[in-house]
């Protein structure tokens, strides 16, 4: 009976060690805010719907960077998330300048 209990405790301890960094490390507030802003800008750009093929390609690229940023946040890679979200934001601002 002792051996199974030890095995169970060992497995539980390993599981806690594997999960605890992900739980303990939440994304920085400014990164969460940036992700929210980029998502809103992306939604607005989709609503205005650029018709020029080059602008539609830029919108697609911005969407890809936004998705990569969101995935990086979920995986805990905040540096990569910030880089991708900044790229998306730059593309969206460039688009907005040409649409206005």
MMTF fields as JSON, N, C-alpha, C and O atoms, coordinates in Angstrom:
{
  "mmtfVersion": "1.0.0",
  "mmtfProducer": "UNKNOWN",
  "numBonds": 399,
  "numAtoms": 400,
  "numGroups": 100,
  "numChains": 1,
  "numModels": 1,
  "chainsPerModel": [1],
  "groupsPerChain": [100],
  "chainIdList": ["A"],
  "bondAtomList": [4, 2, 8, 6, 12, 10, 16, 14, 20, 18, 24, 22, 28, 26, 32, 30, 36, 34, 40, 38, 44, 42, 48, 46, 52, 50, 56, 54, 60, 58, 64, 62, 68, 66, 72, 70, 76, 74, 80, 78, 84, 82, 88, 86, 92, 90, 96, 94, 100, 98, 104, 102, 108, 106, 112, 110, 116, 114, 120, 118, 124, 122, 128, 126, 132, 130, 136, 134, 140, 138, 144, 142, 148, 146, 152, 150, 156, 154, 160, 158, 164, 162, 168, 166, 172, 170, 176, 174, 180, 178, 184, 182, 188, 186, 192, 190, 196, 194, 200, 198, 204, 202, 208, 206, 212, 210, 216, 214, 220, 218, 224, 222, 228, 226, 232, 230, 236, 234, 240, 238, 244, 242, 248, 246, 252, 250, 256, 254, 260, 258, 264, 262, 268, 266, 272, 270, 276, 274, 280, 278, 284, 282, 288, 286, 292, 290, 296, 294, 300, 298, 304, 302, 308, 306, 312, 310, 316, 314, 320, 318, 324, 322, 328, 326, 332, 330, 336, 334, 340, 338, 344, 342, 348, 346, 352, 350, 356, 354, 360, 358, 364, 362, 368, 366, 372, 370, 376, 374, 380, 378, 384, 382, 388, 386, 392, 390, 396, 394],
  "bondOrderList": [1, 1, 1, 1, 1, 1, 1, 1, 1, 1, 1, 1, 1, 1, 1, 1, 1, 1, 1, 1, 1, 1, 1, 1, 1, 1, 1, 1, 1, 1, 1, 1, 1, 1, 1, 1, 1, 1, 1, 1, 1, 1, 1, 1, 1, 1, 1, 1, 1, 1, 1, 1, 1, 1, 1, 1, 1, 1, 1, 1, 1, 1, 1, 1, 1, 1, 1, 1, 1, 1, 1, 1, 1, 1, 1, 1, 1, 1, 1, 1, 1, 1, 1, 1, 1, 1, 1, 1, 1, 1, 1, 1, 1, 1, 1, 1, 1, 1, 1],
  "groupList": [{"groupName": "UNK", "atomNameList": ["N", "CA", "C", "O"], "elementList": ["N", "C", "C", "O"], "formalChargeList": [0, 0, 0, 0], "bondAtomList": [1, 0, 2, 1, 3, 2], "bondOrderList": [1, 1, 2], "singleLetterCode": "X", "chemCompType": "L-PEPTIDE LINKING"}],
  "groupTypeList": [0, 0, 0, 0, 0, 0, 0, 0, 0, 0, 0, 0, 0, 0, 0, 0, 0, 0, 0, 0, 0, 0, 0, 0, 0, 0, 0, 0, 0, 0, 0, 0, 0, 0, 0, 0, 0, 0, 0, 0, 0, 0, 0, 0, 0, 0, 0, 0, 0, 0, 0, 0, 0, 0, 0, 0, 0, 0, 0, 0, 0, 0, 0, 0, 0, 0, 0, 0, 0, 0, 0, 0, 0, 0, 0, 0, 0, 0, 0, 0, 0, 0, 0, 0, 0, 0, 0, 0, 0, 0, 0, 0, 0, 0, 0, 0, 0, 0, 0, 0],
  "groupIdList": [1, 2, 3, 4, 5, 6, 7, 8, 9, 10, 11, 12, 13, 14, 15, 16, 17, 18, 19, 20, 21, 22, 23, 24, 25, 26, 27, 28, 29, 30, 31, 32, 33, 34, 35, 36, 37, 38, 39, 40, 41, 42, 43, 44, 45, 46, 47, 48, 49, 50, 51, 52, 53, 54, 55, 56, 57, 58, 59, 60, 61, 62, 63, 64, 65, 66, 67, 68, 69, 70, 71, 72, 73, 74, 75, 76, 77, 78, 79, 80, 81, 82, 83, 84, 85, 86, 87, 88, 89, 90, 91, 92, 93, 94, 95, 96, 97, 98, 99, 100],
  "secStructList": [7, 2, 2, 2, 2, 2, 2, 2, 2, 2, 2, 2, 2, 2, 2, 2, 2, 2, 2, 2, 2, 2, 2, 2, 7, 7, 7, 7, 2, 2, 2, 2, 2, 2, 2, 2, 2, 2, 2, 2, 2, 2, 2, 2, 2, 2, 2, 2, 7, 7, 7, 1, 2, 2, 2, 2, 2, 2, 2, 2, 2, 2, 2, 2, 2, 2, 2, 2, 2, 2, 2, 2, 2, 2, 2, 6, 7, 2, 2, 2, 2, 2, 2, 2, 2, 2, 2, 2, 2, 2, 2, 2, 2, 2, 2, 2, 2, 2, 2, 7],
  "xCoordList": [0.816, 0.0, 0.86, 0.471, 2.014, 2.883, 3.452, 3.552, 3.817, 4.425, 3.464, 3.874, 2.199, 1.279, 1.043, 0.894, 1.008, 0.808, 1.989, 1.807, 3.193, 4.391, 4.401, 4.748, 4.017, 3.964, 2.951, 3.223, 1.792, 0.77, 1.265, 1.064, 1.904, 2.427, 3.52, 3.597, 4.351, 5.411, 4.822, 5.256, 3.84, 3.199, 2.486, 2.549, 1.817, 1.122, 2.109, 1.852, 3.217, 4.228, 4.787, 4.97, 5.061, 5.558, 4.528, 4.875, 3.278, 2.223, 2.118, 1.937, 2.229, 2.168, 3.348, 3.181, 4.52, 5.696, 5.578, 6.056, 4.952, 4.771, 3.77, 3.971, 2.708, 1.627, 1.866, 1.4, 2.563, 2.686, 3.299, 2.833, 4.322, 4.814, 3.762, 3.695, 2.943, 1.902, 0.84, 0.304, 0.541, -0.468, 0.092, -0.59, 1.321, 1.914, 2.188, 2.049, 2.569, 2.946, 1.751, 1.428, 1.115, 0.025, 0.598, 1.593, -0.02, 0.53, 0.503, -0.402, 1.49, 1.51, 0.267, -0.25, -0.189, -1.411, -1.297, -2.26, -0.115, 0.038, -0.024, -0.475, 0.422, 0.341, -1.109, -1.534, -1.856, -3.27, -4.021, -4.875, -3.697, -4.328, -3.969, -4.823, -2.707, -2.282, -3.027, -3.445, -3.193, -3.903, -5.351, -5.902, -5.957, -7.336, -7.456, -8.371, -6.523, -6.547, -6.338, -7.027, -5.383, -5.119, -6.353, -6.715, -6.99, -8.197, -9.313, -10.03, -9.46, -10.477, -10.149, -11.033, -8.894, -8.49, -8.676, -9.083, -8.374, -8.542, -10.018, -10.363, -10.879, -12.32, -12.821, -13.634, -12.346, -12.741, -12.258, -12.999, -11.034, -10.499, -11.286, -11.508, -11.702, -12.521, -13.876, -14.402, -14.441, -15.749, -15.691, -16.606, -14.612, -14.495, -14.166, -14.42, -13.599, -13.371, -12.626, -13.256, -11.3, -10.551, -10.814, -10.901, -10.937, -11.211, -9.965, -9.927, -8.968, -7.723, -7.014, -6.855, -6.585, -5.929, -4.703, -4.474, -3.93, -2.743, -3.148, -2.519, -4.194, -4.665, -5.306, -5.175, -5.997, -6.575, -5.478, -5.63, -4.374, -3.228, -2.651, -2.309, -2.546, -2.048, -2.978, -2.512, -4.274, -5.238, -5.08, -5.144, -4.875, -4.643, -3.375, -3.365, -2.3, -1.039, -1.211, -0.699, -1.934, -2.185, -2.965, -2.695, -3.927, -4.709, -3.832, -3.999, -2.903, -1.987, -1.097, -0.899, -0.569, 0.271, -0.535, -0.029, -1.79, -2.656, -2.867, -2.791, -3.129, -3.335, -2.067, -2.128, -0.922, 0.348, 0.576, 1.06, 0.225, 0.365, -0.516, -0.079, -1.763, -2.669, -2.163, -2.22, -1.671, -1.14, 0.086, 0.26, 0.93, 2.127, 1.757, 2.409, 0.718, 0.256, -0.208, 0.129, -0.978, -1.488, -0.366, -0.467, 0.715, 1.83, 2.801, 3.702, 2.618, 3.479, 4.696, 5.557, 4.788, 5.912, 5.55, 5.169, 5.676, 5.204, 6.041, 5.515, 7.315, 8.175, 7.743, 7.595, 7.546, 7.093, 5.696, 5.402, 4.85, 3.5, 3.558, 2.844, 4.405, 4.519, 5.038, 4.537, 6.031, 6.576, 5.507, 5.379, 4.741, 3.701, 2.586, 2.093, 2.185, 1.126, 1.582, 0.792, 2.844, 3.364, 3.379, 3.058, 3.748, 3.729, 2.304, 2.066, 1.362, -0.04, -0.528, -1.203, -0.18, -0.616, -0.032, -0.73, 1.241, 1.857, 1.169, 0.919, 0.868, 0.181, -1.2, -1.604, -1.921, -3.263, -3.241, -4.122, -2.256, -2.152, -1.815, -2.311, -0.979, -0.657, -1.91, -2.171, -2.685, -3.945, -4.912, -5.522, -5.044, -5.976, -5.594, -6.465, -4.305, -3.849, -4.242, -4.519, -4.259, -4.607, -6.107, -6.582, -6.854, -8.306, -9.013, -10.099, -8.409, -9.06, -8.964, -9.461],
  "yCoordList": [-1.194, 0.0, 1.259, 2.292, 1.16, 2.329, 2.714, 3.896, 1.721, 1.987, 2.704, 3.664, 2.268, 3.001, 4.433, 5.337, 4.646, 5.997, 6.884, 8.044, 6.35, 7.107, 7.427, 8.536, 6.446, 6.646, 7.743, 8.625, 7.676, 8.691, 10.077, 11.038, 10.186, 11.48, 11.994, 13.195, 11.112, 11.514, 12.045, 13.076, 11.343, 11.78, 13.109, 13.997, 13.245, 14.496, 15.653, 16.743, 15.425, 16.476, 16.889, 18.08, 15.94, 16.261, 17.046, 17.987, 16.663, 17.377, 18.816, 19.731, 19.016, 20.375, 21.198, 22.37, 20.618, 21.343, 21.694, 22.747, 20.837, 21.11, 22.232, 23.064, 22.268, 23.218, 24.545, 25.576, 24.561, 25.769, 26.962, 28.077, 26.818, 28.021, 28.677, 29.904, 27.875, 28.439, 29.152, 30.175, 28.617, 29.238, 30.508, 31.531, 30.434, 31.556, 32.746, 33.893, 32.488, 33.564, 33.982, 33.335, 35.043, 35.57, 36.674, 37.303, 36.911, 37.919, 39.313, 39.636, 40.132, 41.505, 42.275, 42.042, 43.164, 43.914, 44.717, 44.807, 45.305, 46.091, 45.209, 45.661, 43.964, 43.038, 42.629, 42.524, 42.403, 42.064, 43.232, 43.033, 44.448, 45.645, 45.802, 46.144, 45.554, 45.645, 44.621, 44.932, 43.418, 42.381, 42.793, 42.578, 43.378, 43.84, 44.949, 44.941, 45.902, 47.01, 46.519, 46.958, 45.608, 45.08, 44.336, 44.469, 43.567, 42.842, 43.803, 43.556, 44.898, 45.892, 46.583, 46.773, 46.958, 47.595, 46.649, 47.066, 45.376, 44.375, 44.224, 44.147, 44.183, 44.081, 45.297, 45.166, 46.463, 47.685, 47.655, 48.026, 47.221, 47.142, 46.138, 46.357, 45.052, 44.067, 44.664, 44.415, 45.46, 46.072, 47.06, 47.116, 47.839, 48.814, 48.118, 48.655, 46.922, 46.053, 46.668, 47.106, 46.717, 47.221, 46.348, 45.124, 46.985, 46.238, 46.041, 45.152, 46.849, 46.719, 45.422, 45.164, 44.604, 43.331, 43.485, 42.647, 44.525, 44.735, 45.037, 44.555, 45.834, 46.149, 44.932, 44.736, 44.116, 42.891, 41.931, 41.231, 41.9, 41.075, 41.585, 40.794, 42.901, 43.484, 43.142, 42.836, 43.191, 42.842, 41.377, 41.042, 40.517, 39.103, 38.925, 38.166, 39.622, 39.533, 39.994, 39.369, 41.089, 41.596, 40.571, 40.371, 39.93, 38.904, 37.726, 37.177, 37.339, 36.25, 36.6, 35.78, 37.819, 38.247, 38.307, 37.963, 38.745, 38.785, 37.366, 37.143, 36.425, 35.038, 34.46, 33.754, 34.759, 34.291, 34.904, 34.236, 36.175, 36.846, 36.217, 35.997, 35.931, 35.293, 33.911, 33.538, 33.159, 31.821, 31.912, 31.095, 32.912, 33.087, 33.465, 33.025, 34.273, 34.624, 33.367, 33.143, 32.556, 31.327, 30.374, 29.662, 30.362, 29.461, 30.06, 29.372, 31.354, 31.997, 32.676, 33.147, 32.738, 33.388, 34.852, 35.239, 35.655, 37.035, 37.929, 38.876, 37.648, 38.453, 38.275, 39.249, 37.034, 36.746, 37.322, 37.833, 37.232, 37.785, 39.282, 39.804, 39.968, 41.415, 41.761, 42.693, 41.029, 41.29, 41.107, 41.937, 40.019, 39.761, 40.791, 41.237, 41.171, 42.167, 43.54, 44.286, 43.875, 45.152, 45.162, 46.178, 44.04, 43.947, 44.113, 44.839, 43.435, 43.544, 44.983, 45.508, 45.612, 46.992, 47.943, 48.836, 47.762, 48.616, 48.458, 49.445, 47.234, 46.988, 47.633, 48.265, 47.476, 48.039, 49.568, 50.188, 50.161, 51.634, 52.107, 53.138, 51.355, 51.683, 51.578, 52.451, 50.528, 50.376, 51.509, 52.07, 51.84, 52.902, 54.226, 54.993, 54.493, 55.742, 55.815, 56.891, 54.659, 54.646, 54.544, 54.869, 54.098, 53.993, 55.281, 55.547, 56.096, 57.357, 58.425, 59.532],
  "zCoordList": [0.0, 0.0, 0.0, -0.544, 0.606, 0.676, -0.686, -1.015, -1.465, -2.761, -3.721, -4.374, -3.829, -4.697, -4.223, -5.044, -2.921, -2.395, -2.751, -3.119, -2.645, -3.013, -4.499, -4.906, -5.3, -6.746, -7.081, -7.895, -6.448, -6.677, -6.292, -7.035, -5.145, -4.695, -5.624, -5.882, -6.122, -7.055, -8.351, -8.866, -8.869, -10.119, -9.9, -10.75, -8.778, -8.47, -8.351, -8.861, -7.69, -7.533, -8.889, -9.138, -9.76, -11.102, -11.903, -12.617, -11.786, -12.504, -12.024, -12.827, -10.723, -10.175, -10.662, -10.999, -10.707, -11.184, -12.653, -13.077, -13.432, -14.86, -15.091, -15.976, -14.318, -14.524, -13.822, -14.308, -12.715, -11.906, -12.624, -12.389, -13.492, -14.171, -15.046, -15.126, -15.701, -16.557, -15.739, -16.164, -14.576, -13.72, -13.078, -13.01, -12.616, -11.891, -12.8, -12.376, -14.025, -14.928, -15.775, -16.772, -15.38, -16.197, -17.078, -16.717, -18.226, -19.143, -18.522, -17.752, -18.855, -18.355, -18.815, -19.907, -17.991, -18.288, -19.579, -20.341, -19.831, -21.057, -22.305, -23.357, -22.198, -23.326, -23.584, -24.734, -22.519, -22.658, -23.296, -24.16, -22.864, -23.434, -24.911, -25.73, -25.246, -26.644, -27.502, -28.617, -26.992, -27.734, -27.962, -29.042, -26.955, -27.072, -28.116, -28.94, -28.075, -29.036, -30.47, -31.391, -30.646, -31.988, -32.498, -33.666, -31.647, -32.058, -32.458, -33.427, -31.712, -32.061, -33.383, -34.219, -33.574, -34.827, -36.009, -37.093, -35.787, -36.831, -37.191, -38.37, -36.199, -36.452, -37.219, -38.135, -36.852, -37.557, -39.006, -39.917, -39.215, -40.579, -41.417, -42.608, -40.803, -41.532, -41.896, -42.981, -40.975, -41.236, -42.393, -43.214, -42.456, -43.544, -44.849, -45.928, -44.754, -45.899, -47.061, -48.024, -47.005, -48.148, -49.378, -49.274, -50.53, -51.762, -52.614, -53.465, -52.395, -53.139, -52.731, -51.538, -53.698, -53.359, -52.452, -51.58, -52.646, -51.816, -50.368, -49.426, -50.207, -48.863, -48.204, -46.996, -48.995, -48.439, -47.992, -46.992, -48.733, -48.341, -47.018, -46.14, -46.883, -45.631, -44.472, -43.374, -44.704, -43.664, -43.261, -42.078, -44.24, -43.957, -43.134, -42.164, -43.515, -42.773, -41.326, -40.397, -41.15, -39.795, -38.979, -37.795, -39.617, -38.942, -38.53, -37.441, -39.394, -39.084, -37.883, -36.986, -37.879, -36.756, -35.463, -34.394, -35.562, -34.38, -33.84, -32.631, -34.72, -34.289, -33.668, -32.661, -34.268, -33.697, -32.32, -31.406, -32.181, -30.889, -29.821, -28.691, -30.187, -29.238, -28.836, -27.664, -29.807, -29.512, -28.603, -27.699, -28.853, -28.024, -26.589, -25.642, -26.429, -25.081, -24.361, -23.198, -25.058, -24.44, -24.052, -23.053, -24.85, -24.539, -23.524, -23.044, -23.192, -22.203, -22.793, -22.051, -24.121, -24.794, -25.034, -26.139, -23.981, -24.035, -24.941, -25.527, -25.063, -25.946, -27.399, -28.136, -27.8, -29.158, -29.401, -30.482, -28.39, -28.509, -28.758, -29.614, -28.012, -28.181, -29.571, -30.2, -30.058, -31.387, -32.464, -33.363, -32.371, -33.363, -33.298, -34.334, -32.096, -31.964, -32.453, -33.033, -32.222, -32.737, -34.257, -34.874, -34.869, -36.336, -36.855, -37.82, -36.209, -36.618, -36.477, -37.362, -35.359, -35.124, -36.165, -36.645, -36.519, -37.534, -38.885, -39.578, -39.252, -40.529, -40.512, -41.488, -39.41, -39.316, -39.356, -39.952, -38.734, -38.778, -40.188, -40.642, -40.867, -42.26, -43.111, -43.939, -42.918, -43.654, -43.366, -44.276, -42.081, -41.685, -42.337, -42.747, -42.431, -43.048, -44.53, -45.06, -45.177, -46.599, -46.843, -47.931, -45.843, -45.991, -45.653, -46.169, -44.783, -44.363, -45.395, -45.186]
}
